[in-house]
């Protein structure tokens, strides 16, 4: 199993920055791609950014140029640096990974961390 724990959310003014962190722990064999998703009230969960094991990153158009995803394979962590935050970035942010456990690759989610951007 994989346990994902997010940290770093909070309240920030528009134009400010936040850094989200996520640490994976558990009895997995390998970690695959990792990602951050978000879900705003009344909206579907959407991908913010993802990063492969060779650090190829992909970003949603709405955050390109403002967000950077990074991972530390030795520590099993993935971070999301968010700059120039906008009120529309307000959402619960979820860490996601695909990991190999018991010879199967499965999808895992964290509990989420609230990001609130005030105007």
GIJOPE-V371822 format. One line per field, one symbol per residue. burial: 1 if it has 9 or more other C-alpha atoms within 8 Angstrom, else 0. Layout:
burial->???
This chain:
burial->01111101110111011111111110010011111111110000001111111000101100100111111000011111111111101111111111111000000111111111110
